[in-house]
Every structure is written in C-alpha cells, then in structure tokens.
Amino acid sequence: MRTPRNDALGSDQHDANLPSRLREGPGVGLSNHDGQDSPTPNPSRKREGNDGDSSRKREGNEPERTCILTRRTAGRDELVRLVLGPDNQVHPDVRAKAPGRGAWIGVSRAELETALAKGKLKGALARAFRSQAVEIAPDLPDRVEQALARAALDRLGMEARSGTLINGADRVEQAARAGKVHLLLHAADAGADGRRRLDQAWRVGGAQELGRAQGLEIPADRTILSMALGRENVVHAALTDRGAAARVLAALTRWRAFIVGTAGLGRGDDAAGHGPADD
C-alpha cells in the first residue's frame, strides 16, 4: 500500500471495520458535518488569519505557507497543518479547520519520523508556536497518515454521493472511451489486466490531452475503497467532472506524497527567511 505504481498521486460503522492503520488515532476525530478532524486547540491562542500579512502569493493569489522543517513554500492544499491543543499536545489538522496558530509541514513520513527522532521537529514547533511547552506523541506520523487517508477517502465518498464518481469496470470503460473521464482511479489491489484495459480505454478517450497516460492508484485496497464509497466491490472508479477530478487529485496526491515521499507535498520554492509558521 506504500508503493503505488502510478506517478501521481464515513460513518462510525465504516470506521469500525477499517484496518487500524486507517482509523483515526487518539486526538484525531473522524470527519463530521463541519469537516473538522482535530481536537479543539488552546482557546487562548490567536485564531489563524486567512492569509497572514507576510504570506507569499502563488499565481491566482492563492496564499502560500512555509514548511517549518524545510523552509520551502507551497499552497495550503500541498502541506499538512499541525496545531497545539489545550493539553500542549501537537495534533494533525489536515483540513486546516481548527482555530489557533498552526505550523505547516511539507515532508514525507520518513522525513517526519527522522525529524521527530532527532528533536528537530520539537525545536521547529517550539519556535512556530512561540512556546517551549510542546509535547509530541511518538505516533504523530501515524496520525498524520491516518488523517490524510481519511480526508482523501471522505472526498471520494462525497463525490460518489454527488454523482460525479462512477465505478464498475464496464461503466468506467464506456465513459473513458467516450472522453467523459477526467480522472481514472484503481484500487491498490486491482489486477494488471483490468488496469491495462481501462488505461487503454482512457487513452482512446483523450487521457493524454489531460496529461495522463494511465489511471492513478489509490493507496487503499478494494475493501477500504468500497466502504468509503458506500458501494460494493469497488476496484476501478472514475471522475466525470473536471472540478471533482481536481479535488480528488489534490487529496490523493497529498496522501501519496506523505507515504512515498514523492514530489507534490511541499516541494515548492525555497522560502526566503524564517518567518512565522502561519505567514
């Protein structure tokens, strides 16, 4: 599940059936109606501004944030936000919804584990939160990965409920050949023959015009994917709406980048200086 083969990348009942590595760990709530997946941080801390006075802007005026570990900048949807709870524990806030000052990271799981083990992460967070009372649980990398997985799977589920996601090999193939597919997805345990068949159908339908030569592998098997979508035996899926495809691609890319450490997670321009984490 940690070595996808492509180049990119809820209900309580459903979560009860998920493998433990995809359940939310302590301190990380499952998504709810307001999309929040983090505990309530210290109310005494200042609410994060939308952009911050020192935020750099990407093309289209999208605010950029700075990774506290690499000092590189990237858009919010490429980074992972961490928040300090009232118990001084650090929690992942991958949806960037929790109030309070946040610190942003754009590293892989392996890089985060190294920074945690060597004390670099604690020092960077102490500066970002302007507090020495920062406690980091050793399972933080696990909880970040779980939160990214939940955010991506929730996004897939929302698109399925809105009607922009289809599944079933025959239905996906027909839509792909007709040029109606904006993003093709395969479960991690999808067979090679099925992948080739649908990838070819998508190429016939214009995948290369979208900059793609094959479908993307979701770092989850068909069982997890089926539970996320509320459908049976989902092995292949496709997004038939351009906006929906972009939303899903962003969530999957961030999840995959954290797992395998490829470009796409905070690999933007080098940041100038060492401003506050939320700037």
Secondary structure, DSSP 8 states (H G I E B T S, - for coil): --S-SSS----HHHHHHS-GGGS--TT-----TT---S----TTS----SS-TT--B-TTS-BEEEBTTT-BEEEGGGSEEEEE-TTSBEEE-TT--S-S-EEEE---HHHHHHHHHHTHHHHHHHHHHT-S--B--TTHHHHHHHHHHHHHHHHHHHHHHHT-EEESHHHHHHHHHTT--SEEEE-TT--HHHHHHHHHHHHHTTGGGGT-SS-EE-SS-HHHHHHHHT-SS--EEEE-SHHHHHHHHHHHHHHHHHHH--TTSS---B-SS---TT-
